[in-house]
Amino acid sequence: METLTTSVSSLKVPGLPSQTALRELHLFRPSQPTYTSHQLLNKQKSSISNTHVSSSTSKTTFTSSLQTTPQTASPKPIVTHRKASTGYAAAMLDIARCNNVLDTIERDVRRFLRMLRNKDLQSLLTSSVVESKVKGEVVREIAEKGKFQKYLVALVKMLTEKNQAGMVKEVFEEFERIYDELSGTKVVMVSCSKKMEEDQLFGIAKRVQKMSGAMKVKVRHLINESLPSVAM
């Protein structure tokens, strides 16, 4: 079986001791025919929500509804999500899919999450003494100066204008969860007391892919000396 892998990244996990880190490894399975993540998501017969993008060039509108049906069909009820973060994440995913920028936004979401997991930034965003306005300005500045995709920036601006800067991380994590689910990605959590070599993580990903038949396997390696070694 031919496989491809991306480089492993090291991330700091908020709330855990400084020696704790999170690494990710991605394993892909080539298939015949080969589909991009965008094509895989478009093959899904059902969608979580559908998003309307405003024709205005200055502002992007995020709304949630069911997927488009022929004009002769009777109206369908509006889809509601238990968590606001899920609704925002689904809306951004649909906007990305409709505009053929899904892979670009998914990469930017992962990049933005790495920044949000910075220990100092986490302390600021969770601080009870820092005003919501200040938190929003910091997050908005990251979005504007980080050369992120415009729809991602629009969502961040909208949330910060609503004084919901603390929700940005949750929305992006929900986006990743939905994206992995729809693209057939198997996520494996591996905790270990010391850092594992990349070939060891690759071997785990390969075995999981063989057993599950998943198109893509994402291995998240949690490193902490106080944790027992276990894979989930």
C-alpha positions as CSV (number, residue, x, y, z in Angstrom):
1,M,0.0,0.0,0.0
2,E,1.4,3.4,-1.0
3,T,1.1,6.1,1.5
4,L,2.0,9.8,1.9
5,T,2.7,11.7,5.1
6,T,3.1,15.3,6.1
7,S,5.6,16.6,8.6
8,V,4.9,16.3,12.3
9,S,4.1,19.5,14.1
10,S,4.7,20.2,17.8
11,L,2.0,22.1,19.7
12,K,1.7,23.3,23.3
13,V,-1.4,22.0,25.0
14,P,-3.2,24.7,27.1
15,G,-3.6,24.0,30.8
16,L,-1.0,21.2,30.9
17,P,2.6,21.4,32.3
18,S,5.2,23.0,30.2
19,Q,6.7,19.7,29.2
20,T,3.5,18.7,27.5
21,A,3.3,18.9,23.8
22,L,0.9,17.8,21.0
23,R,2.2,16.4,17.7
24,E,0.1,15.6,14.6
25,L,0.9,13.2,11.8
26,H,-1.3,12.7,8.7
27,L,-1.4,9.6,6.6
28,F,-3.3,9.4,3.3
29,R,-4.5,6.5,1.3
30,P,-4.4,6.9,-2.6
31,S,-7.6,5.7,-4.2
32,Q,-8.9,5.1,-7.7
33,P,-10.1,7.5,-8.7
34,T,-8.3,10.0,-6.5
35,Y,-10.5,12.7,-5.0
36,T,-9.6,15.9,-3.2
37,S,-11.0,16.7,0.2
38,H,-13.4,19.1,-1.5
39,Q,-14.7,16.4,-3.9
40,L,-15.0,13.9,-1.0
41,L,-17.2,16.4,0.9
42,N,-19.3,17.1,-2.2
43,K,-20.0,13.4,-2.6
44,Q,-21.9,13.4,0.8
45,K,-25.6,13.1,0.1
46,S,-26.5,15.0,3.2
47,S,-25.0,18.2,4.7
48,I,-25.1,19.7,8.1
49,S,-26.0,23.1,6.8
50,N,-26.0,25.4,3.7
51,T,-24.6,28.9,3.8
52,H,-25.5,32.0,1.8
53,V,-22.7,34.4,1.0
54,S,-23.8,38.0,0.6
55,S,-23.1,39.5,-2.9
56,S,-21.5,42.5,-1.2
57,T,-17.8,42.6,-1.6
58,S,-17.2,44.3,1.7
59,K,-18.9,41.8,4.1
60,T,-19.5,38.1,4.3
61,T,-22.8,36.9,5.9
62,F,-22.8,33.5,7.8
63,T,-26.3,31.9,8.0
64,S,-27.4,28.3,8.4
65,S,-30.1,26.4,6.5
66,L,-30.7,23.0,4.9
67,Q,-29.1,22.2,1.5
68,T,-30.6,23.7,-1.6
69,T,-33.6,21.9,-3.1
70,P,-35.6,22.4,-6.4
71,Q,-37.9,25.4,-6.3
72,T,-40.9,23.1,-6.6
73,A,-40.0,21.3,-3.3
74,S,-41.8,22.4,-0.1
75,P,-39.7,24.5,2.3
76,K,-37.7,22.6,4.8
77,P,-37.3,23.6,8.5
78,I,-34.3,25.5,9.5
79,V,-31.5,23.4,11.0
80,T,-30.6,24.3,14.5
81,H,-27.4,23.4,16.3
82,R,-27.1,22.7,20.0
83,K,-23.9,24.8,20.2
84,A,-23.4,28.1,18.5
85,S,-19.8,27.1,17.7
86,T,-21.1,24.1,15.7
87,G,-23.4,26.4,13.7
88,Y,-20.6,28.9,12.9
89,A,-18.2,26.0,12.0
90,A,-20.8,24.4,9.7
91,A,-21.5,27.7,8.0
92,M,-17.8,28.4,7.3
93,L,-17.4,24.9,6.0
94,D,-20.3,25.3,3.5
95,I,-19.0,28.7,2.4
96,A,-15.6,27.2,1.8
97,R,-17.1,24.3,-0.1
98,C,-19.3,26.5,-2.3
99,N,-16.3,28.7,-3.2
100,N,-13.8,25.9,-3.8
101,V,-11.5,27.0,-1.0
102,L,-12.2,24.2,1.5
103,D,-8.6,22.8,1.6
104,T,-7.2,26.3,1.9
105,I,-9.4,27.2,4.8
106,E,-8.8,23.9,6.5
107,R,-5.1,24.5,6.4
108,D,-5.6,28.1,7.7
109,V,-7.8,26.8,10.5
110,R,-5.1,24.4,11.7
111,R,-2.5,27.3,11.5
112,F,-4.8,29.6,13.4
113,L,-5.4,27.0,16.1
114,R,-1.7,26.5,16.6
115,M,-1.5,30.3,17.3
116,L,-4.4,30.2,19.7
117,R,-2.8,27.3,21.6
118,N,0.1,29.6,22.5
119,K,0.4,29.6,26.3
120,D,0.6,33.4,26.7
121,L,-2.3,34.0,24.3
122,Q,-4.4,31.4,26.1
123,S,-3.7,33.2,29.4
124,L,-4.9,36.5,27.9
125,L,-8.0,35.0,26.3
126,T,-9.1,33.2,29.5
127,S,-8.2,36.0,31.9
128,S,-11.1,37.4,33.9
129,V,-9.4,40.8,34.3
130,V,-8.8,41.5,30.6
131,E,-11.8,43.2,28.9
132,S,-13.6,41.4,26.1
133,K,-12.8,44.3,23.8
134,V,-9.1,43.9,24.3
135,K,-9.3,40.1,23.7
136,G,-11.2,40.8,20.5
137,E,-8.7,43.3,19.2
138,V,-5.8,40.8,19.8
139,V,-7.6,37.9,18.0
140,R,-8.7,40.2,15.1
141,E,-5.2,41.5,14.7
142,I,-3.9,37.9,14.4
143,A,-6.5,37.2,11.7
144,E,-5.8,40.4,9.7
145,K,-2.0,40.1,9.8
146,G,-1.6,36.4,9.5
147,K,-2.5,36.3,5.7
148,F,-5.5,34.0,6.3
149,Q,-8.2,33.2,3.8
150,K,-10.8,36.0,3.6
151,Y,-13.8,34.0,4.8
152,L,-11.9,32.9,7.9
153,V,-11.0,36.5,8.6
154,A,-14.6,37.6,8.1
155,L,-15.8,35.0,10.7
156,V,-13.2,36.1,13.2
157,K,-14.2,39.7,12.7
158,M,-17.8,38.9,13.2
159,L,-17.3,37.0,16.4
160,T,-15.0,39.6,17.9
161,E,-17.5,42.4,17.1
162,K,-20.0,40.3,19.1
163,N,-17.5,40.2,22.0
164,Q,-17.1,36.4,21.4
165,A,-13.3,36.2,20.9
166,G,-13.2,33.3,23.3
167,M,-15.4,31.3,21.0
168,V,-13.0,31.5,18.0
169,K,-10.9,28.5,19.2
170,E,-14.1,26.4,19.9
171,V,-15.5,27.2,16.4
172,F,-12.2,26.2,14.7
173,E,-12.0,23.0,16.7
174,E,-15.6,22.2,15.6
175,F,-14.7,23.0,12.0
176,E,-11.9,20.4,12.2
177,R,-14.2,17.8,13.8
178,I,-16.8,18.2,11.1
179,Y,-14.2,18.3,8.3
180,D,-12.6,15.1,9.6
181,E,-16.0,13.4,9.9
182,L,-17.1,14.3,6.3
183,S,-13.8,13.6,4.7
184,G,-13.5,10.1,6.3
185,T,-10.5,11.0,8.5
186,K,-9.8,8.6,11.4
187,V,-8.4,10.6,14.4
188,V,-6.2,8.6,16.8
189,M,-5.0,10.0,20.1
190,V,-1.7,8.6,21.4
191,S,-0.4,9.6,24.9
192,C,3.1,8.8,25.9
193,S,5.5,9.8,28.7
194,K,8.2,10.7,26.2
195,K,8.4,11.8,22.6
196,M,7.9,9.0,20.0
197,E,9.8,8.9,16.7
198,E,8.0,9.9,13.5
199,D,8.4,6.4,12.1
200,Q,6.6,5.0,15.2
201,L,3.7,7.4,14.7
202,F,3.6,6.5,11.0
203,G,3.5,2.8,11.9
204,I,0.5,3.5,14.2
205,A,-1.2,5.5,11.5
206,K,-0.6,2.7,8.9
207,R,-2.0,0.0,11.2
208,V,-5.1,2.1,12.0
209,Q,-5.6,2.8,8.3
210,K,-5.3,-0.9,7.4
211,M,-7.8,-1.9,10.1
212,S,-10.3,0.9,9.5
213,G,-10.0,1.4,5.8
214,A,-10.0,5.1,6.4
215,M,-8.9,7.4,3.5
216,K,-6.9,9.5,5.9
217,V,-5.5,8.9,9.4
218,K,-4.6,11.8,11.8
219,V,-2.4,10.8,14.7
220,R,-2.3,13.3,17.6
221,H,0.6,12.6,19.9
222,L,0.2,13.9,23.5
223,I,3.5,14.1,25.4
224,N,3.5,14.3,29.2
225,E,5.7,12.6,31.7
226,S,2.8,12.2,34.1
227,L,0.7,10.3,31.6
228,P,0.7,6.5,31.0
229,S,1.4,5.4,27.5
230,V,-1.9,4.6,25.7
231,A,-3.5,4.9,22.3
232,M,-7.2,5.8,21.8
